Amino acid sequence: MHTVMIHPATYATARQSVDRVFERFPLEIAGKTVLIKPNVLRASDAAEGIVTHPAVLAAVVDKVETLGPAAIIVGDNPGLFSYGANEAAFEQTGLMAAAKKYYLNIGNHAVTVPFDPDFMPQVGLSTAVAEADIVISLPKFKTHGLTVMTGAIKNSYGFLPGAQKARLHKIAGSPSRFHDLVVAVFKLRVPDLFIVDAVVGMEGNGPASPQLRDIGLILAADNAVALDAVMATMMGLDPGRLRFLRTAADAGLGSWKMADIRIAGRLVKLKDFKLPPLGGQAIQDNAAVQEMLESKILLTPTPDPEACSACGLCVAQCPADALSMPDDLPQVDMGRCVTCFCCQEICPEKAMVLQ
């Protein structure tokens, strides 16, 4: 049986709630590499409720420090609107300060890993994710126009750097297949602990809706399927109607059935919680979103011959071996490129331009 903790919290008392989380779900952190991954959808102000609140991240970082010594990394690959602007997204949201000295642009380095061939045979996974001993995921309590809600499972989509997220969106082609895709990405590296910022949640057509909801809770679990099922129930959803939960359960990742979940705390359904259409039309039929996805997919890394110093760093770091260096200028094999665009992120001369 899975356990999901529901604990009252404000942003001022987040540390006390986080202490309770680690009492219930203890982790052996000393001597380990620990990746803490907030939800950083895009550059925004913390008050907009689009990202994990800095107070929650700061509370988790402070707590992990007390359990060390450990090698701590805080990072995420922001969504499509802030691709290539990791630092700017962390700075504007206040998450950079909350991360203290532990922030790392995890989009700079990736490794190529096998993936679900129904979508792509391989993807680029941030090296920090692949190499972490412990991953702590910090989702935001939000709706999502394509998956209805976004929580513990969907937060792992940020493990993929670059425009491959857009490419996979396009390949999925339908809301149902995108549900399956989200689970496929989640399976690449299942986090060890999930702590949800539900102090202020989001309703309506998320994941960037202006409709916020004061909820006053921190949720936590060591099983994502159970946690998302509880979130869905709080939103007034039947968890069994969410395809990504059924897909995850069928893959042996946990149970969405409330009979299989022990609640530590008090589960209350949120009255009149506003949800997006259950079919995913809020994003699938949005012409502006689809145009933006298409523009990201068509980007090609192209070296600027005036700025390139032929240092070879991009070639050495390309996880897909899609770069070579003929005539002192990088050349991209788009047949091998997984569009993680680590070459653009890591170039010291900023000579790799996306066109």
SVG drawing of the C-alpha trace seen along z (x, -y; Angstrom):
<svg xmlns="http://www.w3.org/2000/svg" viewBox="-18 -38 58 42">
<polyline fill="none" stroke="black" stroke-width="0.4" points="0.0,0.0 1.3,-3.5 1.3,-6.4 0.5,-10.0 1.1,-12.7 -1.1,-15.8 0.2,-18.5 -1.1,-22.1 1.4,-24.7 2.0,-28.3 5.1,-29.6 6.3,-30.9 6.0,-27.5 7.2,-25.4 10.3,-24.2 8.2,-22.6 6.1,-20.8 9.3,-19.6 10.6,-18.3 7.5,-16.2 8.0,-14.9 11.5,-13.6 10.3,-12.0 7.7,-10.0 9.8,-9.3 13.4,-9.2 16.3,-9.1 19.9,-8.1 21.5,-11.3 24.9,-11.5 27.7,-11.0 25.2,-10.9 24.6,-13.1 21.2,-14.6 19.3,-16.3 16.4,-18.6 14.2,-19.4 11.5,-22.1 8.9,-22.8 10.3,-25.7 7.9,-26.1 9.2,-29.5 10.5,-32.8 7.8,-34.4 7.2,-36.0 6.7,-33.7 3.3,-35.3 2.0,-34.0 2.0,-30.5 3.4,-29.0 6.5,-27.5 7.4,-25.7 7.5,-28.5 11.0,-29.5 10.0,-29.1 9.3,-25.4 12.6,-24.9 14.5,-26.8 13.0,-24.6 14.0,-21.4 17.5,-22.6 18.0,-23.6 16.7,-20.3 18.9,-18.3 21.9,-20.3 21.2,-19.1 21.2,-15.4 24.5,-15.6 27.3,-16.0 26.0,-15.5 26.6,-16.8 23.5,-18.9 22.3,-20.0 19.3,-22.1 18.2,-22.3 15.5,-21.9 15.1,-22.3 12.4,-24.9 9.5,-24.5 9.4,-25.7 8.8,-29.3 12.0,-29.6 14.2,-27.1 17.8,-28.3 17.2,-30.7 17.6,-28.5 19.4,-31.1 16.9,-33.8 14.0,-31.6 15.6,-30.7 16.5,-34.3 13.2,-35.9 11.2,-33.3 13.4,-33.7 14.4,-30.0 18.1,-31.0 18.3,-32.5 16.4,-29.6 18.9,-27.2 21.7,-28.9 25.1,-27.8 23.7,-24.6 22.1,-25.8 23.4,-24.0 22.3,-24.5 21.4,-20.8 20.8,-21.6 24.5,-21.9 25.2,-18.2 23.2,-15.2 23.6,-11.5 21.8,-9.6 19.6,-6.8 17.3,-4.3 13.7,-5.4 10.3,-4.1 10.6,-3.4 6.9,-4.3 8.2,-7.9 11.9,-8.1 14.6,-5.4 16.7,-7.5 16.6,-10.8 19.0,-13.1 18.7,-12.9 20.3,-15.5 23.5,-14.0 22.7,-15.3 19.5,-13.3 21.2,-10.1 24.1,-10.3 22.2,-11.4 22.0,-8.9 18.8,-10.5 16.3,-12.6 13.8,-14.8 11.0,-16.1 9.1,-19.3 6.0,-19.5 3.4,-22.3 -0.3,-21.6 -1.7,-22.7 -4.0,-21.9 -2.7,-21.2 -4.5,-21.6 -3.2,-18.4 -3.0,-16.0 -5.7,-17.7 -3.4,-17.9 0.3,-18.1 2.0,-16.7 4.5,-14.1 4.7,-12.2 4.5,-15.2 7.3,-17.1 9.8,-14.6 9.3,-15.9 11.8,-18.5 14.5,-15.8 14.8,-16.3 16.9,-19.3 16.3,-21.4 13.7,-21.3 13.3,-17.6 10.4,-18.2 8.7,-20.1 9.7,-17.4 8.1,-14.7 5.0,-16.8 4.6,-16.8 5.4,-13.1 2.8,-12.2 0.2,-13.9 -2.8,-13.4 -3.6,-13.9 -3.8,-10.2 -0.4,-9.5 1.1,-12.4 -0.2,-10.8 1.8,-7.7 4.8,-9.8 4.8,-11.5 5.0,-8.1 7.8,-6.9 9.9,-10.0 9.1,-9.4 10.4,-5.8 13.8,-7.0 14.7,-7.9 11.9,-7.5 12.5,-10.0 12.9,-8.9 10.7,-11.5 8.0,-13.9 7.0,-17.0 4.2,-19.1 3.8,-22.8 0.0,-23.0 0.1,-26.0 -1.2,-28.0 -2.5,-25.8 -3.6,-26.6 -7.0,-25.8 -8.5,-26.5 -6.4,-26.0 -3.0,-25.4 0.0,-25.1 0.1,-28.9 -3.4,-29.9 -4.1,-33.2 -6.6,-31.4 -4.9,-30.6 -6.4,-28.8 -5.4,-29.0 -5.1,-25.4 -2.6,-25.7 -1.0,-22.3 2.2,-20.4 1.7,-16.9 4.4,-14.2 4.9,-10.6 7.6,-8.2 5.2,-6.9 4.2,-9.3 1.1,-7.3 -0.5,-7.4 0.4,-11.1 -1.1,-12.1 -4.2,-10.0 -4.7,-12.0 -4.1,-15.3 -6.7,-14.2 -9.2,-13.3 -8.7,-16.7 -9.4,-18.4 -12.7,-16.4 -11.4,-14.0 -11.7,-10.3 -8.0,-9.2 -9.0,-6.2 -10.1,-8.5 -6.6,-9.9 -4.8,-7.9 -1.3,-8.6 -2.2,-7.1 -3.6,-4.0 -0.5,-3.7 1.8,-4.1 -0.2,-1.6 -0.1,0.9 3.7,0.4 4.0,1.5 4.8,-2.0 2.1,-2.2 -1.6,-2.2 -4.1,-5.0 -6.9,-3.2 -7.7,-5.0 -8.2,-1.7 -4.5,-1.1 -3.5,-4.4 -3.1,-5.3 -3.6,-9.0 -1.4,-10.6 -3.4,-13.7 -6.8,-14.8 -8.0,-14.6 -10.6,-17.1 -12.0,-17.6 -11.7,-21.2 -15.1,-22.7 -15.9,-23.8 -12.3,-23.3 -12.0,-24.5 -10.6,-21.9 -9.6,-22.1 -11.4,-19.9 -10.7,-16.3 -9.9,-15.6 -6.8,-17.8 -8.4,-20.3 -7.1,-23.3 -3.6,-22.7 -4.2,-20.3 -6.6,-22.7 -4.7,-25.9 -3.2,-27.2 -0.7,-29.5 0.7,-26.7 1.0,-24.4 2.7,-27.1 5.2,-27.6 5.9,-23.8 6.5,-23.7 8.9,-26.6 11.0,-24.8 11.0,-21.6 12.4,-23.3 15.4,-24.8 18.8,-23.6 22.1,-24.3 24.3,-26.2 27.8,-27.5 28.6,-31.2 32.0,-31.1 32.9,-34.6 32.4,-33.6 33.5,-30.0 36.9,-29.3 37.0,-25.7 37.5,-24.7 35.7,-21.4 33.7,-21.5 30.4,-21.1 31.7,-18.0 33.0,-16.5 29.8,-17.1 27.2,-16.1 25.4,-13.1 24.3,-11.8 27.6,-12.1 25.9,-14.3 28.7,-16.8 32.0,-16.7 34.7,-19.3 35.7,-19.4 37.7,-22.5 37.6,-24.0 33.9,-24.5 31.3,-22.2 29.0,-20.3 25.6,-18.9 24.2,-15.6 20.5,-16.2 19.9,-12.5 21.6,-11.8 20.7,-15.0 18.1,-14.5 17.5,-18.3 18.7,-18.5 20.8,-21.5 23.4,-21.0 25.9,-22.4 24.1,-25.7 23.9,-25.8 27.5,-24.9 29.3,-26.9 31.7,-29.3 31.7,-31.7 27.9,-31.5 28.7,-30.6 26.2,-27.9 23.0,-29.6 19.6,-28.1 18.1,-28.8"/>
</svg>
